[in-house]
Amino acid sequence: MSSRPSKRPHGSGSGRSRRTTQQSVSQLIDSLNTHRVNTLTELRRIERVAADSSEEDQLAFQGPMTSAWTYYVTSNNLLSELRGLTRNYPFSSEMLDDAKWRVSNDPDSNRSWNYAWLVLIKIQDDALVDIYAEAESVKPEMWDGRVPEPEEAQQLAACFVWEWKEALDQMLRHWETPPTTTGY
């Protein structure tokens, strides 16, 4: 008798493996509902599990996954992660708030269940990094209370742009394809 596990065609597993799958799906959904998962990487991991699960499980994941993404953004976890990536020039909370407002007022925002992705894409598509970097760079508090020379402000804005866009790109790399019903 061989000690190798038998290979069964997908879907013809025992009732035990189906119960195990159901239990792990239930545990993942519970972790979403209780907000124990609060990083982009972990939410993406669960999102991939949900996408690869049965149609029934995908339906079970739908509401909790949508709520978890919304909580991730509104509880400032998204801002915290972005600021962790922008230590030299902290990511603008005003820019993030503007992007959230723009998403909530965008009729196309229903194209995805993923609020974090919608907000990040809105920052990118509406060129908010450039707008907010310029606004931030001329604030007197950035210059010890004095008004900066135009060249100084321009140089500082370029630093903000570089670091913020790097962080934005890094966050958006978590999605190979957009989390939309069409994939675009």
C-alpha positions, 0 to 999 in steps of 0.5 A, spaced: 500 500 500 502 506 498 503 512 503 502 517 497 495 521 497 490 519 492 489 524 487 481 525 486 478 529 481 477 537 483 470 537 486 469 529 488 472 530 495 469 527 501 464 531 505 470 532 510 474 536 505 467 540 503 466 541 511 473 544 512 473 548 506 466 551 509 469 552 515 475 556 512 470 560 508 466 561 515 473 563 518 475 568 513 468 571 513 468 572 520 475 575 520 472 580 515 466 582 519 470 583 525 475 587 522 481 582 524 484 583 517 486 590 516 492 591 511 491 591 504 496 585 503 491 581 507 485 583 504 487 582 497 489 575 500 482 573 502 479 577 496 483 572 491 481 566 496 474 569 494 475 569 487 477 562 487 472 559 491 465 556 489 459 560 486 456 559 493 462 561 497 463 567 492 456 570 494 457 569 501 464 573 501 461 579 497 458 583 503 463 582 508 468 583 503 465 590 500 464 592 508 471 590 509 474 594 504 470 600 506 472 599 513 479 599 511 479 606 508 474 609 513 478 607 519 484 610 516 488 604 515 489 605 508 492 612 510 496 609 515 499 604 510 500 610 505 504 614 510 508 608 512 510 608 505 512 615 505 516 617 511 520 623 508 514 626 505 508 624 509 502 622 504 496 627 504 490 626 508 487 632 505 488 628 498 485 622 501 479 625 503 478 629 497 479 622 493 474 619 498 469 625 496 470 624 489 469 617 489 462 618 493 460 623 488 462 619 482 456 615 478 462 610 476 464 608 483 459 602 482 464 599 477 467 596 483 466 593 490 473 595 492 473 602 496 480 602 497 481 601 489 476 606 487 480 611 492 487 609 489 485 609 482 481 616 483 487 619 486 491 617 480 486 618 474 484 625 477 492 627 478 491 629 485 498 627 487 500 633 482 495 638 485 496 636 492 504 636 492 503 643 489 499 646 494 503 642 500 509 645 497 507 652 498 505 652 505 509 657 510 509 651 515 513 647 510 518 653 510 519 655 517 513 660 516 516 664 510 513 664 503 518 660 499 521 662 492 517 659 486 523 654 485 524 652 492 516 650 492 517 647 485 523 643 488 519 640 494 513 639 490 517 634 486 519 631 492 512 630 494 510 627 487 516 622 487 514 619 493 507 619 493 506 616 486 511 611 488 507 609 494 500 609 490 504 605 484 506 600 490 499 599 493 496 599 486 500 593 484 496 589 489 491 588 483 493 584 477 487 586 474 482 592 476 477 589 481 471 590 477 465 586 474 469 587 467 476 587 469 477 594 466 
